[in-house]
Amino acid sequence: MVDYAEYGKSDTIVSTLQATDNAYEIDVALNYKYNENWFFRVFNAKRVSEYNGDLGGGLIERRQDHYRVIATYTF
């Protein structure tokens, strides 16, 4: 499964922060049902904030990239 969402760029200006990118999210999930009791899933989510980029104060990257591995057993 692959999901994609684009949230656009905000006109909001907060203090010195100004949106520089379109915010988006990409999710990828691989599912495998071994039998009626076992289910496995590997999941990755990549997210980029609209405030990503050089914002000053040492805050450059506004990204998330995380993985999950899930095993489910039904009894």
Secondary structure as GFF3:
##gff-version 3
##sequence-region A 1 75
A	DSSP	beta_strand	2	8	.	.	.	ID=ss1
A	DSSP	beta_strand	13	14	.	.	.	ID=ss2
A	DSSP	beta_strand	17	18	.	.	.	ID=ss3
A	DSSP	beta_strand	23	33	.	.	.	ID=ss4
A	DSSP	beta_strand	38	48	.	.	.	ID=ss5
A	DSSP	beta_strand	63	73	.	.	.	ID=ss6
###
